[in-house]
C-alpha cells in the first residue's frame, strides 16, 4: 500500500509516466473535521466506484475480493 500525504487542492495521478494520458487523477477538494472530500477525474471508459459498491459488483459477478482486501 502506498500512503501519501496531500494538502487541500493537491492531487495524485495514477498511470504510467511513459503514457501521455493519465488513468486517474484524485484531488483533495477539502478537509472538514474527520472527513476528506476527494474529486476523481478519469477517462470515460474507466469506472470509479466506492469500495463497497465495487465489492458488491464483483460478488454479483461471482468474483471474490482479493485476499487482504478491506471488508465492508
mmCIF file as Biopython writes it, N, C-alpha, C and O atoms, coordinates in Angstrom:
data_model
#
loop_
_atom_site.group_PDB
_atom_site.id
_atom_site.type_symbol
_atom_site.label_atom_id
_atom_site.label_alt_id
_atom_site.label_comp_id
_atom_site.label_asym_id
_atom_site.label_entity_id
_atom_site.label_seq_id
_atom_site.pdbx_PDB_ins_code
_atom_site.Cartn_x
_atom_site.Cartn_y
_atom_site.Cartn_z
_atom_site.occupancy
_atom_site.B_iso_or_equiv
_atom_site.auth_seq_id
_atom_site.auth_asym_id
_atom_site.pdbx_PDB_model_num
ATOM 1   N N  . UNK A ? 1  ? 0.850   -1.177  0.000   1.0 0.0 1  A 1 
ATOM 2   C CA . UNK A ? 1  ? 0.000   0.000   0.000   1.0 0.0 1  A 1 
ATOM 3   C C  . UNK A ? 1  ? 0.896   1.240   0.000   1.0 0.0 1  A 1 
ATOM 4   O O  . UNK A ? 1  ? 1.832   1.352   0.791   1.0 0.0 1  A 1 
ATOM 5   N N  . UNK A ? 2  ? 0.591   2.141   -0.883  1.0 0.0 2  A 1 
ATOM 6   C CA . UNK A ? 2  ? 1.278   3.426   -0.929  1.0 0.0 2  A 1 
ATOM 7   C C  . UNK A ? 2  ? 0.490   4.411   -0.079  1.0 0.0 2  A 1 
ATOM 8   O O  . UNK A ? 2  ? -0.720  4.551   -0.261  1.0 0.0 2  A 1 
ATOM 9   N N  . UNK A ? 3  ? 1.151   5.088   0.839   1.0 0.0 3  A 1 
ATOM 10  C CA . UNK A ? 3  ? 0.496   6.076   1.694   1.0 0.0 3  A 1 
ATOM 11  C C  . UNK A ? 3  ? 1.111   7.431   1.401   1.0 0.0 3  A 1 
ATOM 12  O O  . UNK A ? 3  ? 2.327   7.604   1.494   1.0 0.0 3  A 1 
ATOM 13  N N  . UNK A ? 4  ? 0.269   8.393   1.045   1.0 0.0 4  A 1 
ATOM 14  C CA . UNK A ? 4  ? 0.720   9.740   0.713   1.0 0.0 4  A 1 
ATOM 15  C C  . UNK A ? 4  ? -0.004  10.758  1.577   1.0 0.0 4  A 1 
ATOM 16  O O  . UNK A ? 4  ? -1.133  10.533  2.013   1.0 0.0 4  A 1 
ATOM 17  N N  . UNK A ? 5  ? 0.652   11.864  1.814   1.0 0.0 5  A 1 
ATOM 18  C CA . UNK A ? 5  ? 0.025   12.987  2.493   1.0 0.0 5  A 1 
ATOM 19  C C  . UNK A ? 5  ? -0.189  14.084  1.458   1.0 0.0 5  A 1 
ATOM 20  O O  . UNK A ? 5  ? 0.746   14.466  0.754   1.0 0.0 5  A 1 
ATOM 21  N N  . UNK A ? 6  ? -1.407  14.590  1.362   1.0 0.0 6  A 1 
ATOM 22  C CA . UNK A ? 6  ? -1.738  15.645  0.420   1.0 0.0 6  A 1 
ATOM 23  C C  . UNK A ? 6  ? -2.483  16.730  1.164   1.0 0.0 6  A 1 
ATOM 24  O O  . UNK A ? 6  ? -3.254  16.448  2.081   1.0 0.0 6  A 1 
ATOM 25  N N  . UNK A ? 7  ? -2.254  17.972  0.772   1.0 0.0 7  A 1 
ATOM 26  C CA . UNK A ? 7  ? -2.998  19.104  1.316   1.0 0.0 7  A 1 
ATOM 27  C C  . UNK A ? 7  ? -4.175  19.391  0.398   1.0 0.0 7  A 1 
ATOM 28  O O  . UNK A ? 7  ? -4.267  18.844  -0.701  1.0 0.0 7  A 1 
ATOM 29  N N  . UNK A ? 8  ? -5.069  20.250  0.854   1.0 0.0 8  A 1 
ATOM 30  C CA . UNK A ? 8  ? -6.212  20.632  0.041   1.0 0.0 8  A 1 
ATOM 31  C C  . UNK A ? 8  ? -5.734  21.190  -1.296  1.0 0.0 8  A 1 
ATOM 32  O O  . UNK A ? 8  ? -4.790  21.979  -1.348  1.0 0.0 8  A 1 
ATOM 33  N N  . UNK A ? 9  ? -6.391  20.774  -2.370  1.0 0.0 9  A 1 
ATOM 34  C CA . UNK A ? 9  ? -6.111  21.143  -3.762  1.0 0.0 9  A 1 
ATOM 35  C C  . UNK A ? 9  ? -4.887  20.449  -4.358  1.0 0.0 9  A 1 
ATOM 36  O O  . UNK A ? 9  ? -4.553  20.706  -5.515  1.0 0.0 9  A 1 
ATOM 37  N N  . UNK A ? 10 ? -4.208  19.578  -3.607  1.0 0.0 10 A 1 
ATOM 38  C CA . UNK A ? 10 ? -3.119  18.778  -4.169  1.0 0.0 10 A 1 
ATOM 39  C C  . UNK A ? 10 ? -3.710  17.483  -4.717  1.0 0.0 10 A 1 
ATOM 40  O O  . UNK A ? 10 ? -4.779  17.050  -4.285  1.0 0.0 10 A 1 
ATOM 41  N N  . UNK A ? 11 ? -3.012  16.867  -5.670  1.0 0.0 11 A 1 
ATOM 42  C CA . UNK A ? 11 ? -3.562  15.708  -6.364  1.0 0.0 11 A 1 
ATOM 43  C C  . UNK A ? 11 ? -2.554  14.572  -6.442  1.0 0.0 11 A 1 
ATOM 44  O O  . UNK A ? 11 ? -1.361  14.744  -6.191  1.0 0.0 11 A 1 
ATOM 45  N N  . UNK A ? 12 ? -3.077  13.405  -6.798  1.0 0.0 12 A 1 
ATOM 46  C CA . UNK A ? 12 ? -2.292  12.205  -7.069  1.0 0.0 12 A 1 
ATOM 47  C C  . UNK A ? 12 ? -2.765  11.694  -8.424  1.0 0.0 12 A 1 
ATOM 48  O O  . UNK A ? 12 ? -3.962  11.696  -8.711  1.0 0.0 12 A 1 
ATOM 49  N N  . UNK A ? 13 ? -1.824  11.258  -9.256  1.0 0.0 13 A 1 
ATOM 50  C CA . UNK A ? 13 ? -2.166  10.726  -10.573 1.0 0.0 13 A 1 
ATOM 51  C C  . UNK A ? 13 ? -1.786  9.258   -10.630 1.0 0.0 13 A 1 
ATOM 52  O O  . UNK A ? 13 ? -0.694  8.875   -10.209 1.0 0.0 13 A 1 
ATOM 53  N N  . UNK A ? 14 ? -2.695  8.428   -11.153 1.0 0.0 14 A 1 
ATOM 54  C CA . UNK A ? 14 ? -2.444  7.005   -11.341 1.0 0.0 14 A 1 
ATOM 55  C C  . UNK A ? 14 ? -2.307  6.771   -12.839 1.0 0.0 14 A 1 
ATOM 56  O O  . UNK A ? 14 ? -3.204  7.101   -13.615 1.0 0.0 14 A 1 
ATOM 57  N N  . UNK A ? 15 ? -1.185  6.203   -13.232 1.0 0.0 15 A 1 
ATOM 58  C CA . UNK A ? 15 ? -0.955  5.916   -14.641 1.0 0.0 15 A 1 
ATOM 59  C C  . UNK A ? 15 ? 0.535   5.841   -14.919 1.0 0.0 15 A 1 
ATOM 60  O O  . UNK A ? 15 ? 1.358   6.189   -14.071 1.0 0.0 15 A 1 
ATOM 61  N N  . UNK A ? 16 ? 0.863   5.395   -16.087 1.0 0.0 16 A 1 
ATOM 62  C CA . UNK A ? 16 ? 2.252   5.235   -16.481 1.0 0.0 16 A 1 
ATOM 63  C C  . UNK A ? 16 ? 2.858   6.577   -16.878 1.0 0.0 16 A 1 
ATOM 64  O O  . UNK A ? 16 ? 2.215   7.369   -17.567 1.0 0.0 16 A 1 
ATOM 65  N N  . UNK A ? 17 ? 4.070   6.831   -16.456 1.0 0.0 17 A 1 
ATOM 66  C CA . UNK A ? 17 ? 4.756   8.065   -16.835 1.0 0.0 17 A 1 
ATOM 67  C C  . UNK A ? 17 ? 5.120   8.040   -18.317 1.0 0.0 17 A 1 
ATOM 68  O O  . UNK A ? 17 ? 5.345   9.093   -18.915 1.0 0.0 17 A 1 
ATOM 69  N N  . UNK A ? 18 ? 5.180   6.844   -18.920 1.0 0.0 18 A 1 
ATOM 70  C CA . UNK A ? 18 ? 5.506   6.720   -20.341 1.0 0.0 18 A 1 
ATOM 71  C C  . UNK A ? 18 ? 4.343   7.139   -21.229 1.0 0.0 18 A 1 
ATOM 72  O O  . UNK A ? 18 ? 4.541   7.533   -22.378 1.0 0.0 18 A 1 
ATOM 73  N N  . UNK A ? 19 ? 3.127   7.051   -20.690 1.0 0.0 19 A 1 
ATOM 74  C CA . UNK A ? 19 ? 1.923   7.370   -21.455 1.0 0.0 19 A 1 
ATOM 75  C C  . UNK A ? 19 ? 1.538   8.818   -21.192 1.0 0.0 19 A 1 
ATOM 76  O O  . UNK A ? 19 ? 1.606   9.283   -20.054 1.0 0.0 19 A 1 
ATOM 77  N N  . UNK A ? 20 ? 1.141   9.521   -22.218 1.0 0.0 20 A 1 
ATOM 78  C CA . UNK A ? 20 ? 0.770   10.931  -22.072 1.0 0.0 20 A 1 
ATOM 79  C C  . UNK A ? 20 ? -0.533  11.073  -21.286 1.0 0.0 20 A 1 
ATOM 80  O O  . UNK A ? 20 ? -0.698  12.024  -20.521 1.0 0.0 20 A 1 
ATOM 81  N N  . UNK A ? 21 ? -1.454  10.131  -21.472 1.0 0.0 21 A 1 
ATOM 82  C CA . UNK A ? 21 ? -2.738  10.212  -20.789 1.0 0.0 21 A 1 
ATOM 83  C C  . UNK A ? 21 ? -2.672  9.580   -19.410 1.0 0.0 21 A 1 
ATOM 84  O O  . UNK A ? 21 ? -2.094  8.506   -19.241 1.0 0.0 21 A 1 
ATOM 85  N N  . UNK A ? 22 ? -3.258  10.240  -18.431 1.0 0.0 22 A 1 
ATOM 86  C CA . UNK A ? 22 ? -3.338  9.661   -17.096 1.0 0.0 22 A 1 
ATOM 87  C C  . UNK A ? 22 ? -4.563  8.761   -17.031 1.0 0.0 22 A 1 
ATOM 88  O O  . UNK A ? 22 ? -5.539  8.974   -17.750 1.0 0.0 22 A 1 
ATOM 89  N N  . UNK A ? 23 ? -4.506  7.761   -16.170 1.0 0.0 23 A 1 
ATOM 90  C CA . UNK A ? 23 ? -5.647  6.864   -15.988 1.0 0.0 23 A 1 
ATOM 91  C C  . UNK A ? 23 ? -6.639  7.464   -15.005 1.0 0.0 23 A 1 
ATOM 92  O O  . UNK A ? 23 ? -7.852  7.395   -15.206 1.0 0.0 23 A 1 
ATOM 93  N N  . UNK A ? 24 ? -6.104  8.059   -13.931 1.0 0.0 24 A 1 
ATOM 94  C CA . UNK A ? 24 ? -6.962  8.567   -12.870 1.0 0.0 24 A 1 
ATOM 95  C C  . UNK A ? 24 ? -6.241  9.689   -12.139 1.0 0.0 24 A 1 
ATOM 96  O O  . UNK A ? 24 ? -5.063  9.566   -11.804 1.0 0.0 24 A 1 
ATOM 97  N N  . UNK A ? 25 ? -6.949  10.775  -11.895 1.0 0.0 25 A 1 
ATOM 98  C CA . UNK A ? 25 ? -6.414  11.875  -11.085 1.0 0.0 25 A 1 
ATOM 99  C C  . UNK A ? 25 ? -7.343  12.048  -9.891  1.0 0.0 25 A 1 
ATOM 100 O O  . UNK A ? 25 ? -8.554  12.200  -10.053 1.0 0.0 25 A 1 
ATOM 101 N N  . UNK A ? 26 ? -6.770  12.023  -8.691  1.0 0.0 26 A 1 
ATOM 102 C CA . UNK A ? 26 ? -7.533  12.200  -7.455  1.0 0.0 26 A 1 
ATOM 103 C C  . UNK A ? 26 ? -7.043  13.485  -6.792  1.0 0.0 26 A 1 
ATOM 104 O O  . UNK A ? 26 ? -5.854  13.632  -6.511  1.0 0.0 26 A 1 
ATOM 105 N N  . UNK A ? 27 ? -7.967  14.409  -6.544  1.0 0.0 27 A 1 
ATOM 106 C CA . UNK A ? 27 ? -7.628  15.698  -5.947  1.0 0.0 27 A 1 
ATOM 107 C C  . UNK A ? 27 ? -8.337  15.846  -4.610  1.0 0.0 27 A 1 
ATOM 108 O O  . UNK A ? 27 ? -9.525  15.543  -4.494  1.0 0.0 27 A 1 
ATOM 109 N N  . UNK A ? 28 ? -7.611  16.312  -3.601  1.0 0.0 28 A 1 
ATOM 110 C CA . UNK A ? 28 ? -8.211  16.628  -2.308  1.0 0.0 28 A 1 
ATOM 111 C C  . UNK A ? 28 ? -8.931  17.966  -2.467  1.0 0.0 28 A 1 
ATOM 112 O O  . UNK A ? 28 ? -8.289  18.997  -2.664  1.0 0.0 28 A 1 
ATOM 113 N N  . UNK A ? 29 ? -10.259 17.951  -2.382  1.0 0.0 29 A 1 
ATOM 114 C CA . UNK A ? 29 ? -11.038 19.176  -2.559  1.0 0.0 29 A 1 
ATOM 115 C C  . UNK A ? 29 ? -11.226 19.927  -1.259  1.0 0.0 29 A 1 
ATOM 116 O O  . UNK A ? 29 ? -11.383 21.148  -1.260  1.0 0.0 29 A 1 
ATOM 117 N N  . UNK A ? 30 ? -11.213 19.211  -0.154  1.0 0.0 30 A 1 
ATOM 118 C CA . UNK A ? 30 ? -11.383 19.864  1.128   1.0 0.0 30 A 1 
ATOM 119 C C  . UNK A ? 30 ? -11.243 18.873  2.267   1.0 0.0 30 A 1 
ATOM 120 O O  . UNK A ? 30 ? -11.423 17.667  2.098   1.0 0.0 30 A 1 
ATOM 121 N N  . UNK A ? 31 ? -10.918 19.413  3.428   1.0 0.0 31 A 1 
ATOM 122 C CA . UNK A ? 31 ? -10.779 18.604  4.637   1.0 0.0 31 A 1 
ATOM 123 C C  . UNK A ? 31 ? -11.674 19.246  5.689   1.0 0.0 31 A 1 
ATOM 124 O O  . UNK A ? 31 ? -11.484 20.404  6.059   1.0 0.0 31 A 1 
ATOM 125 N N  . UNK A ? 32 ? -12.653 18.480  6.164   1.0 0.0 32 A 1 
ATOM 126 C CA . UNK A ? 32 ? -13.650 19.008  7.085   1.0 0.0 32 A 1 
ATOM 127 C C  . UNK A ? 32 ? -13.723 18.104  8.304   1.0 0.0 32 A 1 
ATOM 128 O O  . UNK A ? 32 ? -14.318 17.028  8.246   1.0 0.0 32 A 1 
ATOM 129 N N  . UNK A ? 33 ? -13.124 18.535  9.405   1.0 0.0 33 A 1 
ATOM 130 C CA . UNK A ? 33 ? -13.127 17.696  10.601  1.0 0.0 33 A 1 
ATOM 131 C C  . UNK A ? 33 ? -12.434 16.390  10.315  1.0 0.0 33 A 1 
ATOM 132 O O  . UNK A ? 33 ? -11.258 16.383  9.951   1.0 0.0 33 A 1 
ATOM 133 N N  . UNK A ? 34 ? -13.130 15.288  10.472  1.0 0.0 34 A 1 
ATOM 134 C CA . UNK A ? 34 ? -12.554 13.971  10.238  1.0 0.0 34 A 1 
ATOM 135 C C  . UNK A ? 34 ? -12.835 13.416  8.846   1.0 0.0 34 A 1 
ATOM 136 O O  . UNK A ? 34 ? -12.612 12.231  8.600   1.0 0.0 34 A 1 
ATOM 137 N N  . UNK A ? 35 ? -13.325 14.260  7.927   1.0 0.0 35 A 1 
ATOM 138 C CA . UNK A ? 35 ? -13.656 13.780  6.586   1.0 0.0 35 A 1 
ATOM 139 C C  . UNK A ? 35 ? -12.842 14.510  5.527   1.0 0.0 35 A 1 
ATOM 140 O O  . UNK A ? 35 ? -12.509 15.687  5.669   1.0 0.0 35 A 1 
ATOM 141 N N  . UNK A ? 36 ? -12.534 13.780  4.467   1.0 0.0 36 A 1 
ATOM 142 C CA . UNK A ? 36 ? -11.800 14.344  3.339   1.0 0.0 36 A 1 
ATOM 143 C C  . UNK A ? 36 ? -12.701 14.253  2.118   1.0 0.0 36 A 1 
ATOM 144 O O  . UNK A ? 36 ? -13.268 13.195  1.844   1.0 0.0 36 A 1 
ATOM 145 N N  . UNK A ? 37 ? -12.838 15.352  1.380   1.0 0.0 37 A 1 
ATOM 146 C CA . UNK A ? 37 ? -13.635 15.358  0.156   1.0 0.0 37 A 1 
ATOM 147 C C  . UNK A ? 37 ? -12.673 15.228  -1.018  1.0 0.0 37 A 1 
ATOM 148 O O  . UNK A ? 37 ? -11.785 16.061  -1.203  1.0 0.0 37 A 1 
ATOM 149 N N  . UNK A ? 38 ? -12.863 14.155  -1.823  1.0 0.0 38 A 1 
ATOM 150 C CA . UNK A ? 38 ? -11.983 13.865  -2.946  1.0 0.0 38 A 1 
ATOM 151 C C  . UNK A ? 38 ? -12.713 14.067  -4.261  1.0 0.0 38 A 1 
ATOM 152 O O  . UNK A ? 38 ? -13.913 13.810  -4.361  1.0 0.0 38 A 1 
ATOM 153 N N  . UNK A ? 39 ? -11.985 14.528  -5.271  1.0 0.0 39 A 1 
ATOM 154 C CA . UNK A ? 39 ? -12.509 14.633  -6.627  1.0 0.0 39 A 1 
ATOM 155 C C  . UNK A ? 39 ? -11.753 13.660  -7.513  1.0 0.0 39 A 1 
ATOM 156 O O  . UNK A ? 39 ? -10.532 13.549  -7.404  1.0 0.0 39 A 1 
ATOM 157 N N  . UNK A ? 40 ? -12.460 12.950  -8.394  1.0 0.0 40 A 1 
ATOM 158 C CA . UNK A ? 40 ? -11.864 11.947  -9.268  1.0 0.0 40 A 1 
ATOM 159 C C  . UNK A ? 40 ? -12.061 12.348  -10.717 1.0 0.0 40 A 1 
ATOM 160 O O  . UNK A ? 40 ? -13.179 12.647  -11.138 1.0 0.0 40 A 1 
ATOM 161 N N  . UNK A ? 41 ? -10.975 12.356  -11.485 1.0 0.0 41 A 1 
ATOM 162 C CA . UNK A ? 41 ? -11.044 12.588  -12.926 1.0 0.0 41 A 1 
ATOM 163 C C  . UNK A ? 41 ? -10.473 11.357  -13.613 1.0 0.0 41 A 1 
ATOM 164 O O  . UNK A ? 41 ? -9.331  10.967  -13.369 1.0 0.0 41 A 1 
ATOM 165 N N  . UNK A ? 42 ? -11.284 10.750  -14.478 1.0 0.0 42 A 1 
ATOM 166 C CA . UNK A ? 42 ? -10.849 9.544   -15.188 1.0 0.0 42 A 1 
ATOM 167 C C  . UNK A ? 42 ? -11.409 9.593   -16.600 1.0 0.0 42 A 1 
ATOM 168 O O  . UNK A ? 42 ? -12.396 10.277  -16.873 1.0 0.0 42 A 1 
ATOM 169 N N  . UNK A ? 43 ? -10.766 8.860   -17.484 1.0 0.0 43 A 1 
ATOM 170 C CA . UNK A ? 43 ? -11.287 8.731   -18.837 1.0 0.0 43 A 1 
ATOM 171 C C  . UNK A ? 43 ? -12.681 8.122   -18.763 1.0 0.0 43 A 1 
ATOM 172 O O  . UNK A ? 43 ? -13.006 7.416   -17.808 1.0 0.0 43 A 1 
ATOM 173 N N  . UNK A ? 44 ? -13.497 8.396   -19.767 1.0 0.0 44 A 1 
ATOM 174 C CA . UNK A ? 44 ? -14.880 7.930   -19.732 1.0 0.0 44 A 1 
ATOM 175 C C  . UNK A ? 44 ? -14.998 6.410   -19.743 1.0 0.0 44 A 1 
ATOM 176 O O  . UNK A ? 44 ? -16.030 5.870   -19.344 1.0 0.0 44 A 1 
ATOM 177 N N  . UNK A ? 45 ? -13.954 5.710   -20.197 1.0 0.0 45 A 1 
ATOM 178 C CA . UNK A ? 45 ? -14.020 4.246   -20.224 1.0 0.0 45 A 1 
ATOM 179 C C  . UNK A ? 45 ? -13.530 3.613   -18.924 1.0 0.0 45 A 1 
ATOM 180 O O  . UNK A ? 45 ? -13.513 2.387   -18.811 1.0 0.0 45 A 1 
ATOM 181 N N  . UNK A ? 46 ? -13.134 4.418   -17.945 1.0 0.0 46 A 1 
ATOM 182 C CA . UNK A ? 46 ? -12.687 3.909   -16.647 1.0 0.0 46 A 1 
ATOM 183 C C  . UNK A ? 46 ? -13.777 4.177   -15.618 1.0 0.0 46 A 1 
ATOM 184 O O  . UNK A ? 46 ? -14.168 5.322   -15.395 1.0 0.0 46 A 1 
ATOM 185 N N  . UNK A ? 47 ? -14.262 3.106   -14.993 1.0 0.0 47 A 1 
ATOM 186 C CA . UNK A ? 47 ? -15.295 3.239   -13.975 1.0 0.0 47 A 1 
ATOM 187 C C  . UNK A ? 47 ? -14.659 3.504   -12.616 1.0 0.0 47 A 1 
ATOM 188 O O  . UNK A ? 47 ? -13.617 2.937   -12.291 1.0 0.0 47 A 1 
ATOM 189 N N  . UNK A ? 48 ? -15.285 4.361   -11.831 1.0 0.0 48 A 1 
ATOM 190 C CA . UNK A ? 48 ? -14.810 4.675   -10.484 1.0 0.0 48 A 1 
ATOM 191 C C  . UNK A ? 48 ? -15.959 4.382   -9.527  1.0 0.0 48 A 1 
ATOM 192 O O  . UNK A ? 48 ? -17.057 4.918   -9.681  1.0 0.0 48 A 1 
ATOM 193 N N  . UNK A ? 49 ? -15.702 3.524   -8.532  1.0 0.0 49 A 1 
ATOM 194 C CA . UNK A ? 49 ? -16.730 3.136   -7.563  1.0 0.0 49 A 1 
ATOM 195 C C  . UNK A ? 49 ? -16.193 3.286   -6.149  1.0 0.0 49 A 1 
ATOM 196 O O  . UNK A ? 49 ? -14.984 3.221   -5.926  1.0 0.0 49 A 1 
ATOM 197 N N  . UNK A ? 50 ? -17.098 3.487   -5.190  1.0 0.0 50 A 1 
ATOM 198 C CA . UNK A ? 50 ? -16.731 3.333   -3.785  1.0 0.0 50 A 1 
ATOM 199 C C  . UNK A ? 50 ? -16.410 1.862   -3.571  1.0 0.0 50 A 1 
ATOM 200 O O  . UNK A ? 50 ? -16.930 0.999   -4.279  1.0 0.0 50 A 1 
ATOM 201 N N  . UNK A ? 51 ? -15.551 1.573   -2.591  1.0 0.0 51 A 1 
ATOM 202 C CA . UNK A ? 51 ? -15.103 0.196   -2.345  1.0 0.0 51 A 1 
ATOM 203 C C  . UNK A ? 51 ? -16.268 -0.760  -2.162  1.0 0.0 51 A 1 
ATOM 204 O O  . UNK A ? 51 ? -16.275 -1.833  -2.765  1.0 0.0 51 A 1 
ATOM 205 N N  . UNK A ? 52 ? -17.261 -0.401  -1.340  1.0 0.0 52 A 1 
ATOM 206 C CA . UNK A ? 52 ? -18.353 -1.325  -1.040  1.0 0.0 52 A 1 
ATOM 207 C C  . UNK A ? 52 ? -19.203 -1.610  -2.287  1.0 0.0 52 A 1 
ATOM 208 O O  . UNK A ? 52 ? -19.745 -2.708  -2.420  1.0 0.0 52 A 1 
ATOM 209 N N  . UNK A ? 53 ? -19.324 -0.660  -3.181  1.0 0.0 53 A 1 
ATOM 210 C CA . UNK A ? 53 ? -20.055 -0.877  -4.429  1.0 0.0 53 A 1 
ATOM 211 C C  . UNK A ? 53 ? -19.263 -1.816  -5.332  1.0 0.0 53 A 1 
ATOM 212 O O  . UNK A ? 53 ? -19.830 -2.730  -5.932  1.0 0.0 53 A 1 
ATOM 213 N N  . UNK A ? 54 ? -17.948 -1.592  -5.430  1.0 0.0 54 A 1 
ATOM 214 C CA . UNK A ? 54 ? -17.072 -2.439  -6.239  1.0 0.0 54 A 1 
ATOM 215 C C  . UNK A ? 54 ? -17.132 -3.887  -5.756  1.0 0.0 54 A 1 
ATOM 216 O O  . UNK A ? 54 ? -17.206 -4.813  -6.564  1.0 0.0 54 A 1 
ATOM 217 N N  . UNK A ? 55 ? -17.100 -4.080  -4.428  1.0 0.0 55 A 1 
ATOM 218 C CA . UNK A ? 55 ? -17.201 -5.431  -3.862  1.0 0.0 55 A 1 
ATOM 219 C C  . UNK A ? 55 ? -18.529 -6.090  -4.227  1.0 0.0 55 A 1 
ATOM 220 O O  . UNK A ? 55 ? -18.570 -7.272  -4.570  1.0 0.0 55 A 1 
ATOM 221 N N  . UNK A ? 56 ? -19.611 -5.320  -4.149  1.0 0.0 56 A 1 
ATOM 222 C CA . UNK A ? 56 ? -20.930 -5.867  -4.468  1.0 0.0 56 A 1 
ATOM 223 C C  . UNK A ? 56 ? -21.002 -6.264  -5.947  1.0 0.0 56 A 1 
ATOM 224 O O  . UNK A ? 56 ? -21.539 -7.323  -6.274  1.0 0.0 56 A 1 
ATOM 225 N N  . UNK A ? 57 ? -20.477 -5.441  -6.827  1.0 0.0 57 A 1 
ATOM 226 C CA . UNK A ? 57 ? -20.456 -5.762  -8.256  1.0 0.0 57 A 1 
ATOM 227 C C  . UNK A ? 57 ? -19.673 -7.042  -8.492  1.0 0.0 57 A 1 
ATOM 228 O O  . UNK A ? 57 ? -20.116 -7.914  -9.240  1.0 0.0 57 A 1 
ATOM 229 N N  . UNK A ? 58 ? -18.512 -7.161  -7.859  1.0 0.0 58 A 1 
ATOM 230 C CA . UNK A ? 58 ? -17.686 -8.360  -8.027  1.0 0.0 58 A 1 
ATOM 231 C C  . UNK A ? 58 ? -18.397 -9.594  -7.500  1.0 0.0 58 A 1 
ATOM 232 O O  . UNK A ? 58 ? -18.363 -10.641 -8.147  1.0 0.0 58 A 1 
ATOM 233 N N  . UNK A ? 59 ? -19.042 -9.499  -6.339  1.0 0.0 59 A 1 
ATOM 234 C CA . UNK A ? 59 ? -19.723 -10.673 -5.788  1.0 0.0 59 A 1 
ATOM 235 C C  . UNK A ? 59 ? -20.936 -11.042 -6.637  1.0 0.0 59 A 1 
ATOM 236 O O  . UNK A ? 59 ? -21.244 -12.224 -6.787  1.0 0.0 59 A 1 
ATOM 237 N N  . UNK A ? 60 ? -21.632 -10.043 -7.198  1.0 0.0 60 A 1 
ATOM 238 C CA . UNK A ? 60 ? -22.762 -10.324 -8.088  1.0 0.0 60 A 1 
ATOM 239 C C  . UNK A ? 60 ? -22.291 -11.033 -9.354  1.0 0.0 60 A 1 
ATOM 240 O O  . UNK A ? 60 ? -23.055 -11.776 -9.972  1.0 0.0 60 A 1 
ATOM 241 N N  . UNK A ? 61 ? -21.032 -10.804 -9.744  1.0 0.0 61 A 1 
ATOM 242 C CA . UNK A ? 61 ? -20.455 -11.455 -10.923 1.0 0.0 61 A 1 
ATOM 243 C C  . UNK A ? 61 ? -19.729 -12.749 -10.565 1.0 0.0 61 A 1 
ATOM 244 O O  . UNK A ? 61 ? -19.097 -13.367 -11.422 1.0 0.0 61 A 1 
ATOM 245 N N  . UNK A ? 62 ? -19.821 -13.162 -9.289  1.0 0.0 62 A 1 
ATOM 246 C CA . UNK A ? 62 ? -19.200 -14.411 -8.864  1.0 0.0 62 A 1 
ATOM 247 C C  . UNK A ? 62 ? -17.703 -14.319 -8.651  1.0 0.0 62 A 1 
ATOM 248 O O  . UNK A ? 62 ? -17.022 -15.344 -8.670  1.0 0.0 62 A 1 
ATOM 249 N N  . UNK A ? 63 ? -17.169 -13.121 -8.447  1.0 0.0 63 A 1 
ATOM 250 C CA . UNK A ? 63 ? -15.727 -12.941 -8.230  1.0 0.0 63 A 1 
ATOM 251 C C  . UNK A ? 63 ? -15.507 -12.564 -6.783  1.0 0.0 63 A 1 
ATOM 252 O O  . UNK A ? 63 ? -16.160 -11.655 -6.271  1.0 0.0 63 A 1 
ATOM 253 N N  . UNK A ? 64 ? -14.590 -13.255 -6.114  1.0 0.0 64 A 1 
ATOM 254 C CA . UNK A ? 64 ? -14.270 -12.949 -4.728  1.0 0.0 64 A 1 
ATOM 255 C C  . UNK A ? 64 ? -13.260 -11.807 -4.663  1.0 0.0 64 A 1 
ATOM 256 O O  . UNK A ? 64 ? -12.416 -11.661 -5.548  1.0 0.0 64 A 1 
ATOM 257 N N  . UNK A ? 65 ? -13.353 -10.999 -3.603  1.0 0.0 65 A 1 
ATOM 258 C CA . UNK A ? 65 ? -12.385 -9.915  -3.400  1.0 0.0 65 A 1 
ATOM 259 C C  . UNK A ? 65 ? -11.018 -10.503 -3.121  1.0 0.0 65 A 1 
ATOM 260 O O  . UNK A ? 65 ? -10.921 -11.582 -2.535  1.0 0.0 65 A 1 
ATOM 261 N N  . UNK A ? 66 ? -9.951  -9.814  -3.530  1.0 0.0 66 A 1 
ATOM 262 C CA . UNK A ? 66 ? -8.593  -10.320 -3.293  1.0 0.0 66 A 1 
ATOM 263 C C  . UNK A ? 66 ? -8.306  -10.481 -1.798  1.0 0.0 66 A 1 
ATOM 264 O O  . UNK A ? 66 ? -8.837  -9.740  -0.971  1.0 0.0 66 A 1 
ATOM 265 N N  . UNK A ? 67 ? -7.464  -11.451 -1.464  1.0 0.0 67 A 1 
ATOM 266 C CA . UNK A ? 67 ? -7.059  -11.686 -0.079  1.0 0.0 67 A 1 
ATOM 267 C C  . UNK A ? 67 ? -6.430  -10.434 0.494   1.0 0.0 67 A 1 
ATOM 268 O O  . UNK A ? 67 ? -5.646  -9.771  -0.185  1.0 0.0 67 A 1 
ATOM 269 N N  . UNK A ? 68 ? -6.758  -10.098 1.733   1.0 0.0 68 A 1 
ATOM 270 C CA . UNK A ? 68 ? -6.201  -8.927  2.392   1.0 0.0 68 A 1 
ATOM 271 C C  . UNK A ? 68 ? -6.932  -7.648  2.049   1.0 0.0 68 A 1 
ATOM 272 O O  . UNK A ? 68 ? -6.503  -6.568  2.456   1.0 0.0 68 A 1 
ATOM 273 N N  . UNK A ? 69 ? -8.033  -7.742  1.305   1.0 0.0 69 A 1 
ATOM 274 C CA . UNK A ? 69 ? -8.802  -6.559  0.959   1.0 0.0 69 A 1 
ATOM 275 C C  . UNK A ? 69 ? -9.616  -6.126  2.157   1.0 0.0 69 A 1 
ATOM 276 O O  . UNK A ? 69 ? -10.031 -6.962  2.959   1.0 0.0 69 A 1 
ATOM 277 N N  . UNK A ? 70 ? -9.855  -4.812  2.292   1.0 0.0 70 A 1 
ATOM 278 C CA . UNK A ? 70 ? -10.694 -4.349  3.400   1.0 0.0 70 A 1 
ATOM 279 C C  . UNK A ? 70 ? -12.107 -4.886  3.238   1.0 0.0 70 A 1 
ATOM 280 O O  . UNK A ? 70 ? -12.598 -5.021  2.118   1.0 0.0 70 A 1 
ATOM 281 N N  . UNK A ? 71 ? -12.749 -5.188  4.335   1.0 0.0 71 A 1 
ATOM 282 C CA . UNK A ? 71 ? -14.122 -5.683  4.272   1.0 0.0 71 A 1 
ATOM 283 C C  . UNK A ? 71 ? -15.086 -4.561  4.599   1.0 0.0 71 A 1 
ATOM 284 O O  . UNK A ? 71 ? -14.713 -3.579  5.240   1.0 0.0 71 A 1 
ATOM 285 N N  . UNK A ? 72 ? -16.322 -4.706  4.161   1.0 0.0 72 A 1 
ATOM 286 C CA . UNK A ? 72 ? -17.321 -3.674  4.432   1.0 0.0 72 A 1 
ATOM 287 C C  . UNK A ? 72 ? -18.202 -4.081  5.568   1.0 0.0 72 A 1 
ATOM 288 O O  . UNK A ? 72 ? -19.108 -3.336  5.944   1.0 0.0 72 A 1 
#
